[in-house]
Amino acid sequence: MTVVPLTVEHAAALVPQPHQASDAAWLRDPARVREWIAAGPAFAAVEGERVLAVGGVWDEGRGVGTAWCWLAAGLGAALIGVTWRARSFMRSCRFARLSMVTLDGFDAGTRWAQALGFDFEAPLRAQFPPDEGGHRRRDGLLWSRVRYG
């Protein structure tokens, strides 16, 4: 696996995991992807021609950032390498505080936040749009990693 700077082409080539598939149109929007790239460090994890993940940090200013990521469907054991590289980046980055949001009830998201070294911080009510065909917004969970000093 190689980690490279994110491009519009990487985002378009990613086949997202089923849980993120409903928002895949965001990956196919070049203007949105360019916005992510401009907002802070952004990367793609690739293995040969396959894009395993795209992600980065939205720089909020004053040492604060929001981590974001899209994972490919069927990652399997490759998730270990993606997780290791993401943790390595977060340990070495300039941000004193990183946060991320997962969907409440999506246990895999909770496990990954914990594997990345994030601590649970707070529930976020109505953070996500409804499921396709649903009418009620979905709640999120806020996670953070803080480095003092």
N, CA, C and O of each residue as an XYZ file, in Angstrom:
596
protein
N       0.842     -1.175      0.000
C       0.000      0.000      0.000
C       0.889      1.239      0.000
O       1.903      1.309      0.694
N       0.470      2.211     -0.803
C       1.173      3.481     -0.896
C       0.203      4.596     -0.541
O      -0.972      4.550     -0.905
N       0.702      5.596      0.170
C      -0.111      6.769      0.483
C       0.430      7.932     -0.335
O       1.622      8.239     -0.293
N      -0.464      8.572     -1.080
C      -0.094      9.654     -1.992
C      -1.042     10.837     -1.783
O      -2.122     10.669     -1.216
N      -0.651     12.022     -2.234
C      -1.582     13.155     -2.149
C      -2.869     12.848     -2.924
O      -2.831     12.259     -4.004
N      -3.985     13.249     -2.364
C      -5.282     13.005     -2.972
C      -5.444     13.798     -4.263
O      -5.044     14.958     -4.352
N      -6.039     13.148     -5.262
C      -6.420     13.816     -6.505
C      -7.903     13.564     -6.755
O      -8.505     12.679     -6.148
N      -8.476     14.346     -7.648
C      -9.867     14.154     -8.050
C     -10.045     12.747     -8.611
O     -11.073     12.110     -8.380
N      -9.061     12.269     -9.336
C      -9.136     10.936     -9.952
C      -9.194      9.832     -8.895
O      -9.919      8.853     -9.069
N      -8.431      9.981     -7.792
C      -8.492      8.979     -6.719
C      -9.898      8.899     -6.145
O     -10.448      7.812     -5.972
N     -10.473     10.059     -5.852
C     -11.806     10.082     -5.257
C     -12.828      9.438     -6.191
O     -13.680      8.668     -5.749
N     -12.742      9.750     -7.466
C     -13.690      9.195     -8.441
C     -13.539      7.681     -8.578
O     -14.514      6.988     -8.868
N     -12.335      7.164     -8.373
C     -12.081      5.733     -8.537
C     -12.458      4.901     -7.312
O     -12.597      3.682     -7.413
N     -12.624      5.541     -6.167
C     -12.942      4.799     -4.952
C     -14.355      4.223     -5.024
O     -15.312      4.930     -5.340
N     -14.466      2.935     -4.727
C     -15.768      2.284     -4.588
C     -16.007      2.182     -3.084
O     -15.402      1.339     -2.421
N     -16.888      3.038     -2.530
C     -16.998      3.113     -1.067
C     -17.669      1.908     -0.442
O     -18.450      1.195     -1.072
N     -17.329      1.708      0.835
C     -17.980      0.652      1.616
C     -19.494      0.888      1.610
O     -19.941      2.026      1.470
N     -20.274     -0.169      1.760
C     -21.735     -0.028      1.676
C     -22.300      1.068      2.584
O     -23.250      1.753      2.205
N     -21.735      1.235      3.753
C     -22.257      2.219      4.691
C     -22.097      3.659      4.186
O     -22.859      4.539      4.586
N     -21.127      3.903      3.322
C     -20.892      5.242      2.782
C     -21.390      5.386      1.345
O     -21.292      6.466      0.763
N     -21.919      4.318      0.775
C     -22.303      4.317     -0.641
C     -23.392      5.334     -0.965
O     -23.420      5.861     -2.077
N     -24.289      5.623     -0.022
C     -25.377      6.556     -0.315
C     -24.875      7.980     -0.548
O     -25.574      8.793     -1.153
N     -23.681      8.283     -0.076
C     -23.093      9.611     -0.269
C     -21.980      9.613     -1.316
O     -21.192     10.557     -1.377
N     -21.910      8.584     -2.124
C     -20.822      8.441     -3.100
C     -20.789      9.572     -4.122
O     -19.742      9.828     -4.716
N     -21.906     10.251     -4.338
C     -21.925     11.364     -5.299
C     -20.923     12.445     -4.899
O     -20.398     13.148     -5.762
N     -20.657     12.582     -3.613
C     -19.663     13.566     -3.160
C     -18.287     13.252     -3.730
O     -17.529     14.156     -4.080
N     -17.969     11.961     -3.820
C     -16.670     11.545     -4.360
C     -16.553     11.829     -5.850
O     -15.449     11.976     -6.374
N     -17.675     11.906     -6.525
C     -17.694     12.107     -7.978
C     -17.813     13.586     -8.354
O     -17.884     13.919     -9.537
N     -17.836     14.467     -7.364
C     -17.968     15.906     -7.591
C     -16.586     16.555     -7.516
O     -16.082     16.796     -6.419
N     -15.959     16.844     -8.671
C     -14.594     17.389     -8.660
C     -14.452     18.666     -7.838
O     -13.432     18.855     -7.174
N     -15.446     19.542     -7.867
C     -15.357     20.789     -7.102
C     -15.303     20.504     -5.603
O     -14.539     21.141     -4.877
N     -16.108     19.553     -5.140
C     -16.101     19.207     -3.718
C     -14.763     18.585     -3.322
O     -14.213     18.913     -2.271
N     -14.245     17.698     -4.150
C     -12.964     17.052     -3.839
C     -11.851     18.096     -3.803
O     -10.985     18.046     -2.929
N     -11.864     19.036     -4.738
C     -10.851     20.107     -4.716
C     -10.965     20.935     -3.436
O      -9.955     21.393     -2.901
N     -12.178     21.127     -2.951
C     -12.395     21.848     -1.694
C     -11.759     21.083     -0.528
O     -11.122     21.687      0.335
N     -11.931     19.757     -0.500
C     -11.303     18.944      0.546
C      -9.784     19.066      0.481
O      -9.120     19.213      1.507
N      -9.246     19.003     -0.725
C      -7.791     19.083     -0.907
C      -7.270     20.434     -0.426
O      -6.226     20.500      0.224
N      -7.987     21.506     -0.739
C      -7.560     22.849     -0.350
C      -7.708     23.103      1.148
O      -7.028     23.972      1.694
N      -8.586     22.357      1.820
C      -8.910     22.626      3.219
C      -7.883     22.098      4.209
O      -7.935     22.445      5.389
N      -6.963     21.277      3.762
C      -5.967     20.714      4.665
C      -5.318     19.509      4.025
O      -5.603     19.197      2.869
N      -4.449     18.822      4.753
C      -3.802     17.652      4.165
C      -4.831     16.603      3.752
O      -5.755     16.299      4.506
N      -4.666     16.052      2.547
C      -5.596     15.051      2.018
C      -4.811     13.995      1.261
O      -3.902     14.319      0.496
N      -5.159     12.733      1.474
C      -4.385     11.617      0.951
C      -5.271     10.543      0.336
O      -6.482     10.504      0.553
N      -4.634      9.680     -0.433
C      -5.263      8.462     -0.941
C      -4.341      7.298     -0.606
O      -3.124      7.391     -0.764
N      -4.926      6.213     -0.148
C      -4.184      4.970      0.054
C      -4.500      4.088     -1.139
O      -5.663      3.773     -1.393
N      -3.463      3.688     -1.876
C      -3.667      2.911     -3.090
C      -2.826      1.640     -3.053
O      -1.754      1.588     -2.451
N      -3.352      0.625     -3.718
C      -2.634     -0.639     -3.871
C      -2.779     -1.034     -5.321
O      -3.835     -1.510     -5.738
N      -1.735     -0.841     -6.085
C      -1.837     -1.044     -7.525
C      -2.778     -0.003     -8.099
O      -2.573      1.195     -7.906
N      -3.807     -0.448     -8.802
C      -4.794      0.458     -9.385
C      -5.975      0.718     -8.451
O      -6.805      1.585     -8.725
N      -6.051     -0.027     -7.355
C      -7.211      0.082     -6.462
C      -7.002      1.180     -5.415
O      -5.956      1.247     -4.769
N      -8.005      2.031     -5.261
C      -7.992      3.044     -4.209
C      -8.652      2.428     -2.982
O      -9.827      2.061     -3.013
N      -7.886      2.321     -1.904
C      -8.367      1.695     -0.668
C      -9.095      2.688      0.236
O     -10.049      2.331      0.926
N      -8.634      3.934      0.224
C      -9.230      4.947      1.095
C      -8.808      6.320      0.611
O      -7.752      6.481     -0.001
N      -9.638      7.302      0.889
C      -9.268      8.704      0.719
C      -9.640      9.403      2.018
O     -10.669      9.102      2.622
N      -8.813     10.320      2.437
C      -9.104     11.002      3.691
C      -8.143     12.136      3.931
O      -7.211     12.372      3.162
N      -8.392     12.821      5.006
C      -7.538     13.932      5.362
C      -8.075     14.667      6.568
O      -8.859     14.134      7.353
N      -7.632     15.906      6.695
C      -8.045     16.751      7.812
C      -8.476     18.096      7.266
O      -7.746     18.741      6.513
N      -9.663     18.508      7.650
C     -10.163     19.845      7.325
C      -9.592     20.773      8.386
O      -9.935     20.657      9.563
N      -8.721     21.696      7.977
C      -8.055     22.601      8.910
C      -9.037     23.688      9.358
O      -9.447     24.535      8.564
N      -9.403     23.651     10.631
C     -10.341     24.627     11.193
C      -9.628     25.887     11.681
O     -10.281     26.869     12.035
N      -8.286     25.867     11.702
C      -7.509     26.995     12.200
C      -7.140     26.817     13.666
O      -7.770     26.041     14.384
N      -6.119     27.538     14.102
C      -5.652     27.547     15.491
C      -5.328     26.154     16.034
O      -5.562     25.871     17.209
N      -4.792     25.292     15.176
C      -4.381     23.961     15.616
C      -5.494     22.939     15.744
O      -5.292     21.874     16.327
N      -6.665     23.248     15.207
C      -7.822     22.355     15.311
C      -8.181     21.835     13.916
O      -8.205     22.597     12.950
N      -8.454     20.553     13.822
C      -8.837     19.966     12.538
C      -9.906     18.908     12.699
O     -10.070     18.323     13.770
N     -10.632     18.672     11.615
C     -11.650     17.626     11.578
C     -11.213     16.557     10.586
O     -11.055     16.834      9.397
N     -11.020     15.351     11.069
C     -10.601     14.232     10.224
C     -11.798     13.695      9.447
O     -12.912     13.636      9.967
N     -11.557     13.303      8.196
C     -12.610     12.720      7.353
C     -11.998     11.587      6.539
O     -10.801     11.597      6.252
N     -12.810     10.626      6.176
C     -12.290      9.484      5.433
C     -13.418      8.728      4.740
O     -14.535      8.628      5.249
N     -13.094      8.207      3.577
C     -13.956      7.278      2.854
C     -13.159      5.991      2.696
O     -12.011      6.024      2.252
N     -13.754      4.862      3.054
C     -13.089      3.564      2.934
C     -13.709      2.761      1.799
O     -14.911      2.838      1.548
N     -12.873      1.996      1.125
C     -13.340      1.172      0.012
C     -14.120     -0.039      0.508
O     -13.897     -0.526      1.616
N     -15.024     -0.509     -0.315
C     -15.758     -1.744     -0.035
C     -14.781     -2.917     -0.046
O     -13.825     -2.935     -0.821
N     -15.031     -3.881      0.812
C     -14.240     -5.108      0.812
C     -12.776     -4.917      1.158
O     -11.920     -5.589      0.583
N     -12.466     -4.026      2.074
C     -11.065     -3.776      2.431
C     -10.389     -4.995      3.039
O      -9.228     -5.274      2.740
N     -11.091     -5.709      3.874
C     -10.499     -6.876      4.519
C      -9.252     -6.507      5.300
O      -9.234     -5.514      6.027
N      -8.210     -7.311      5.147
C      -6.969     -7.106      5.901
C      -6.271     -5.796      5.553
O      -5.452     -5.313      6.335
N      -6.575     -5.212      4.398
C      -5.951     -3.937      4.027
C      -6.333     -2.825      4.999
O      -5.627     -1.821      5.092
N      -7.449     -2.990      5.731
C      -7.840     -1.986      6.709
C      -6.771     -1.816      7.788
O      -6.616     -0.724      8.336
N      -6.040     -2.877      8.095
C      -4.975     -2.782      9.099
C      -3.913     -1.785      8.645
O      -3.491     -0.933      9.427
N      -3.482     -1.881      7.404
C      -2.486     -0.953      6.880
C      -3.003      0.472      6.796
O      -2.282      1.416      7.119
N      -4.258      0.636      6.361
C      -4.862      1.971      6.290
C      -4.914      2.579      7.689
O      -4.580      3.749      7.873
N      -5.332      1.785      8.670
C      -5.419      2.275     10.051
C      -4.045      2.658     10.577
O      -3.890      3.713     11.193
N      -3.055      1.821     10.345
C      -1.703      2.096     10.822
C      -1.169      3.393     10.226
O      -0.588      4.211     10.939
N      -1.363      3.586      8.915
C      -0.872      4.808      8.267
C      -1.620      6.048      8.755
O      -1.019      7.107      8.934
N      -2.928      5.915      8.969
C      -3.709      7.051      9.477
C      -3.266      7.420     10.888
O      -3.118      8.602     11.198
N      -3.055      6.434     11.740
C      -2.575      6.702     13.110
C      -1.212      7.363     13.078
O      -0.947      8.291     13.842
N      -0.356      6.893     12.207
C       0.981      7.471     12.089
C       0.905      8.942     11.691
O       1.608      9.780     12.256
N       0.044      9.256     10.709
C      -0.131     10.645     10.305
C      -0.625     11.492     11.479
O      -0.103     12.579     11.727
N      -1.630     10.992     12.199
C      -2.211     11.774     13.290
C      -1.223     12.026     14.417
O      -1.266     13.075     15.059
N      -0.333     11.073     14.663
C       0.684     11.279     15.701
C       1.674     12.362     15.303
O       2.207     13.063     16.163
N       1.924     12.504     14.015
C       2.967     13.434     13.568
C       2.428     14.765     13.054
O       3.218     15.659     12.748
N       1.128     14.924     12.950
C       0.580     16.142     12.346
C       0.638     17.321     13.312
O       0.873     17.157     14.509
N       0.422     18.495     12.769
C       0.568     19.737     13.530
C      -0.661     20.091     14.366
O      -0.635     21.072     15.110
N      -1.717     19.323     14.258
C      -2.959     19.663     14.937
C      -2.913     19.272     16.409
O      -2.562     18.142     16.748
N      -3.267     20.205     17.275
C      -3.349     19.922     18.710
C      -4.644     19.179     19.029
O      -4.701     18.383     19.966
N      -5.682     19.450     18.236
C      -6.959     18.767     18.442
C      -7.496     18.297     17.098
O      -7.629     19.077     16.155
N      -7.797     17.020     17.031
C      -8.471     16.441     15.874
C      -9.801     15.884     16.340
O      -9.890     15.268     17.402
N     -10.823     16.100     15.550
C     -12.106     15.490     15.858
C     -12.588     14.712     14.643
O     -12.123     14.927     13.524
N     -13.514     13.819     14.880
C     -14.180     13.092     13.807
C     -15.579     12.753     14.287
O     -15.843     12.721     15.489
N     -16.467     12.502     13.347
C     -17.843     12.172     13.671
C     -18.189     10.849     13.002
O     -17.897     10.637     11.825
N     -18.816      9.964     13.767
C     -19.311      8.703     13.223
C     -20.825      8.656     13.414
O     -21.381      9.390     14.231
N     -21.475      7.799     12.662
C     -22.918      7.623     12.779
C     -23.223      6.807     14.023
O     -22.669      5.723     14.208
N     -24.093      7.317     14.873
C     -24.510      6.598     16.070
C     -25.145      5.268     15.648
O     -26.013      5.237     14.775
N     -24.712      4.190     16.265
C     -25.241      2.867     15.933
C     -24.437      2.123     14.885
O     -24.666      0.934     14.663
N     -23.492      2.804     14.230
C     -22.627      2.144     13.243
C     -21.390      1.655     13.989
O     -20.401      2.377     14.112
N     -21.457      0.424     14.485
C     -20.424     -0.110     15.369
C     -19.040     -0.138     14.735
O     -18.042      0.075     15.423
N     -18.967     -0.398     13.438
C     -17.661     -0.410     12.768
C     -17.016      0.979     12.824
O     -15.798      1.087     12.967
N     -17.815      2.033     12.714
C     -17.288      3.393     12.828
C     -16.754      3.662     14.217
O     -15.705      4.287     14.373
N     -17.466      3.194     15.227
C     -17.015      3.345     16.609
C     -15.699      2.611     16.823
O     -14.761      3.157     17.403
N     -15.637      1.367     16.348
C     -14.397      0.583     16.523
C     -13.222      1.253     15.821
O     -12.111      1.267     16.351
N     -13.457      1.817     14.620
C     -12.357      2.445     13.888
C     -11.914      3.732     14.582
O     -10.716      4.003     14.663
N     -12.852      4.524     15.081
C     -12.484      5.737     15.824
C     -11.586      5.368     17.003
O     -10.579      6.031     17.250
N     -11.949      4.321     17.723
C     -11.144      3.886     18.864
C      -9.789      3.348     18.420
O      -8.778      3.610     19.071
N      -9.755      2.599     17.319
C      -8.483      2.075     16.797
C      -7.554      3.203     16.364
O      -6.333      3.064     16.431
N      -8.127      4.315     15.923
C      -7.323      5.476     15.516
C      -6.878      6.323     16.703
O      -6.166      7.311     16.523
N      -7.283      5.953     17.898
C      -6.858      6.676     19.093
C      -7.759      7.824     19.498
O      -7.355      8.680     20.285
N      -8.984      7.857     18.971
C      -9.929      8.907     19.346
C     -10.680      8.486     20.609
O     -10.921      7.301     20.837
N     -11.040      9.471     21.416
C     -11.849      9.256     22.608
C     -13.252      9.799     22.349
O     -13.415     10.827     21.693
N     -14.259      9.105     22.867
C     -15.629      9.588     22.727
C     -15.775     10.903     23.476
O     -15.295     11.047     24.600
N     -16.440     11.858     22.841
C     -16.614     13.168     23.456
C     -18.076     13.515     23.709
O     -18.413     13.947     24.812
N     -18.955     13.341     22.722
C     -20.345     13.763     22.919
C     -21.245     13.217     21.808
O     -20.781     12.950     20.700
N     -22.533     13.055     22.114
C     -23.490     12.743     21.051
C     -23.795     14.010     20.256
O     -23.748     15.117     20.793
N     -24.107     13.839     18.974
C     -24.494     14.957     18.105
C     -25.850     14.625     17.516
O     -25.957     13.782     16.626
N     -26.867     15.273     18.002
C     -28.221     14.974     17.550
C     -28.449     15.513     16.153
O     -28.024     16.621     15.824
N     -29.130     14.716     15.329
C     -29.531     15.092     13.965
C     -28.349     15.546     13.117
O     -28.483     16.475     12.320
N     -27.208     14.912     13.274
C     -25.986     15.286     12.557
C     -26.011     14.858     11.084
O     -25.445     15.536     10.227
N     -26.669     13.731     10.797
C     -26.644     13.166      9.457
C     -28.032     13.212      8.816
O     -29.044     13.167      9.515
N     -28.075     13.302      7.483
C     -29.380     13.273      6.807
C     -30.062     11.920      6.996
O     -29.419     10.949      7.393
N     -31.350     11.857      6.715
C     -32.061     10.571      6.836
C     -31.508      9.542      5.851
O     -30.913      9.886      4.831
N     -31.725      8.263      6.190
C     -31.449      7.193      5.229
C     -32.290      7.440      3.992
O     -33.287      8.160      4.043
N     -31.890      6.847      2.888
C     -32.681      6.982      1.668
C     -34.113      6.523      1.941
O     -34.343      5.401      2.394
N     -35.055      7.393      1.662
C     -36.455      7.086      1.906
C     -36.911      7.372      3.324
O     -38.103      7.294      3.620
N     -35.967      7.705      4.214
C     -36.327      8.000      5.596
C     -36.709      9.468      5.768
O     -36.509     10.285      4.869
N     -37.252      9.781      6.916
C     -37.702     11.144      7.180
C     -37.020     11.758      8.400
O     -37.094     12.971      8.597
N     -36.373     10.961      9.204
C     -35.774     11.441     10.444
C     -34.257     11.523     10.285
O     -33.616     10.563      9.856
N     -33.694     12.671     10.634
C     -32.237     12.819     10.604
C     -31.620     11.848     11.611
O     -32.249     11.471     12.600
N     -30.389     11.458     11.338
C     -29.716     10.465     12.169
C     -28.679     11.141     13.073
O     -28.081     12.152     12.704
N     -28.482     10.568     14.250
C     -27.552     11.123     15.221
C     -26.123     10.674     14.940
O     -25.892      9.630     14.329
N     -25.181     11.474     15.393
C     -23.767     11.159     15.259
C     -23.101     11.082     16.617
O     -23.700     11.394     17.646
N     -21.845     10.660     16.595
C     -21.012     10.627     17.794
C     -19.748     11.427     17.495
O     -19.100     11.214     16.470
N     -19.403     12.336     18.382
C     -18.201     13.153     18.239
C     -17.057     12.497     18.992
O     -17.193     12.120     20.156
N     -15.926     12.367     18.305
C     -14.706     11.770     18.863
C     -13.592     12.793     18.755
O     -13.611     13.637     17.859
N     -12.606     12.729     19.673
C     -11.483     13.662     19.598
C     -10.181     12.996     20.024
O     -10.151     12.035     20.793
N      -9.107     13.564     19.480
C      -7.719     13.248     19.879
C      -7.107     14.584     20.226
O      -7.147     15.513     19.420
N      -6.541     14.695     21.414
C      -5.979     15.963     21.857
C      -4.524     15.762     22.263
O      -4.171     14.815     22.967
N      -3.702     16.679     21.797
C      -2.280     16.672     22.166
C      -2.008     17.988     22.894
O      -2.109     19.058     22.293
N      -1.671     17.919     24.151
C      -1.371     19.122     24.919
C       0.108     19.447     24.788
O       0.947     18.551     24.684
N       0.417     20.740     24.794
C       1.821     21.160     24.783
C       2.362     21.508     23.445
O       3.532     21.874     23.327
